[in-house]
Amino acid sequence: MTDSDEDGRKPREGRARGQKLGDHLRTLYDQVVHEDIPQDFLKLLEDAERNSSRADEPQRTERSCDRDQ
């Protein structure tokens, strides 16, 4: 058994690179989480929610209107 991976690197090198990558990704994630949400995106979400609540309401079709008369 050797102290290197199949690609010839030592396991410590891979761990160090993985740690550096993980640190960078955590920093990037923290920055994104604290960004403001753009107003046009908030409006899009509000419109989608409004349309969704309308879709949940029973729709009157022509047939149901005929029965009411």
HELIX and SHEET records of a PDB file:
HELIX    1   1 PRO A   11  VAL A   33  1                                  23    
HELIX    2   2 GLN A   39  ASP A   56  1                                  18    
HELIX    3   3 GLU A   62  ASP A   68  1                                   7    
END                                                                             
